[in-house]
């Protein structure tokens, strides 16, 4: 008798499973198909992204090669073609194209490009900071101290990775503007910072000597960095 009851129970369970499958089976199959299709689509998208990035990288380095070989016009055209590329290549291309403009003494165009990049919130923050520095390097020869400071003073904080470069630019800009006190304050900030690179420290040391020769040595009461 126990065997009969077990067989009946088994039949009942199988019938329940069959009904459950009839009701939910299509949804299970659909979910499985979606998972397979979604996984395949995601992998396909990753492959496409990698392929596009590789192509953009090849195009960027080809443009750099053209630039370094002296074919700046064609390089500029190649850089412009990267405006819709994936990843950070559009910004890198604009940065390098603007650098070529500086080399060709197209300073007004270069400054406009660097400034536009530095203010573009879609661009990586590090690249924006580099663009600000490059703009300041150009502006130090063409604009006043305030214009230079407007671009890089925000990079001079104690934890700023580009603080040494920004402080050096500001020291030079202040010196060129005849503002010796401000120039000395930025020089002092560089001298007091143990993380100041050796080459920067050497250059501002020379600048300090030039200022001392022209205006006399600084008093102990001269201020530290702004």
N, C-alpha and C positions, 0 to 999 in steps of 0.2 A: 504493500500500500504506500509506503514512504516513497518508493520509486515513482509511482504514479503522481503523487503530489509534487515531487521535484520536477517531473516532466511538465506538469500543468503550470507550475511557477515559471519554468523556463520559457514555455510558450507565451505566457502572459508578458514576461519581460521582453521577449523578442518582438511581440506585437506592439508594446509600448515604444520600443526603440524604432520600429518601423514607422509608426505614426509620427514620432518625433522627427525622424529623418524626412518623412514626406512633408512635414510642415517647415522644417528649418534647413533641410538639405540644400535647396537652391541658394539660400542666403550664405551658407557655409562655402559653397562652391564659388559664388560671386565674390565673397571676401577673399578666398584663396587666389582667385584670378586677379583681383585688384592688387593684392600683395605682390604677386609675381610681376604684373605689369608695372606697378609703382617702383619696385626694386630695379627692374630693367630700365625704366625711364630715368631713374635717378642716376644709375651707373652710366647711362648714355649721356645725360647732362654733364656729369663729371668729366667724361671723356671729351665731350665737346669743349668744355671750359679749358681743359688741359691743352687741347689742340689749338684753341684760339690764343691761349697765353703763349704757347710755344711759337706760333706764327708772329705774334706781336713782338716777342723777344727777338726773334730773328730779324724782323723789320727794323727794330730799334737799333740793334748793333750794326746793321748794314748802313743805316743813316749816320751813325757815329763814325763808321769807317770812311764814308764819303766825306764827312766833315773834316776828319783828320787828314784826309788826302788832299784837301783843298777845294773840293767840289761842294762849296757851301750852299749854293743855290739848289742843287739837286737834293742835298741833305735836308734842307729846309722843307722841300716838297715832301720828302719821305716822312719827316717828323709830323707834318700837317696831316698826313694820311693816317696817323695813329690816334687821331682825335676821338675815334669811337672804339678804340681797342679795349680789351678787358684789363682788369687789374689796374696797377698804377702807371702803366705805360703812357697814357695821354698826358699826365702831369710831368712825367720824366721827359717826354719828348718836348713839351713846351719849355721846360727848364733848360734843356740842352740847346734848343733852338735860340732861346733868349741869350744864352752864353755866347753862341756864335755871333749874334748881333753885336754884342759888346766887342768881340774880337774884330768885327768889321767897322767899329766905331759908329754903329747905329744906336747910339745911347738912348735916344728918346724912345725908340721902339722897344729896346731891351727893357728899359725901366717900366714901361707900360705893361709888358708881359710879366715881369717879376712881380709887380704890384698886384696884377690881376690874380696871379697864382696864390700870392700870400693871403688874399682875401676870399679865396674860394673855399667855402666850408665843406665841399665835397672832396677836397684833396686831403690826403693824410697830413696830420698835424706837423710831423717832422719835415715833410716837403714844404709845407707852408712856411715854417721857420727858416728853412734854407733859402727859399725865395725872398723872404724879408731881408736876410743877410746879403744876398746878391744884389737886391735893390739898393740897400744902403751903401754897398761898395761902389755902385755906380753913382748914387746921389752925392756921395762925399766930394766928388769932383765937380758936381753941377748944381747942387742946391745948398741951402743953409743948414746950420746945425739942427734947427727945429725939425726940418724935414727928415733928416737922418734919424734923429731921436724918435720921431713918430713911428718909424719903421722897426727899430730894434731895441728901444729902451725896455720894452716888455720882456726881452730875452735875457736881461742882465741879472735876474734874481739869483740868489745864492744856490739854488738847486737847478738852475737852467743848464742844460747840456751844452748850449751855445753861448754861455755867458762870456767866456774869454774873447771870442770873436766879436761879439756885440760891444763889449767894453772897449776893445781896441779900436773899433771903428768910431765909437763915440769920442775917444780920446783924440784921435786924429782929426775928426770933424770939429771938435772944440778948438784944437790948436789952430786949424786953418781959419777958423772964425775969429781968432784973436782972443778967445776966452780961456786964458791960461789957467785960471783957478779950476774951472770945470775939467779941463784936460788933465790937470794934476790929480784931481779927485778920482778920475777913472784909472789913471796910471796907478795910483795908490791901491785901488780896489784889486787890480791885477797883481800887484806885488804882494798884497796881503793874502791872496788866495793860493794855497798850496797846490791846487789843481790846475793852475795856469800852465799851459804847455810851454816848453822851453823856448821854442821859436818865437812865440808871442811875447814872452818875458824879455827876450833879447831885443826885439823890435821896440817895445815900449821903453826899454832901458835907454836905447839910443834916442828915442823921442824925448825922454826926460832930460837927457844931457843937452839936447838941442834947445829945449825950453830954458834950462838953467843958464846956458851960455848967453841966450838972448835977453832973459829977464832976471837973472840971478837965481840963486838956490831958494827953494821953498822954505818958508818958516815952519817950525814945528807945529804951529797953530793951524796950518792948512788942513782943511777938512778931509775926511775919509770919503769913500765913494758915496755917491748919491744912492 
